[in-house]
């Protein structure tokens, strides 16, 4: 009886090993099958909490490398991020071309961008920062904040376009950067310009230079500040 029991145990053990080996082989075959998706149906449903975009935003994309490749371009029949998106960040095709992303940021602000691009907009888990192409999240070209760069543009075109990001009062808006942080208002004059006789001395030296922002009649023009606000004309009396 003991002999038969021992033989039966050995037969069952062999069968278990065969079943395990078959199971491993079957799993390997299924994982390599490009038609097999390891994600659930909610993975592609925009309204779901398990939508892949929401998951990637929350956890980053590092774990995606295992199936989608180190460069996220797809691997072994598995699609890459660029099959549908303009990179692994999930933006639609053409996002970085022209003014597409700039218009969105100008409209909604930069808070949403920080989730993927970092609180300092230096790249975050996405590895792409605003500073890669711009002088910060505002979208201005490199050197924009340097002396003599943005000033002439504003003097030529006016400040209305700046209000979209810097606010109607130019105190920061969605950009969080106020003209008054560096200047005495939107005109670009240095802090303390209206105090004492600083602006008076400058006007006495070349009052025609004031017309570019304050108007040919010195009533304010696009700057909204005219000599007549405080004086009896550009003479300063």
Order of alpha helices (4+ residues) and beta strands (2+ residues): alpha-alpha-alpha-alpha-alpha-alpha-alpha-alpha-alpha
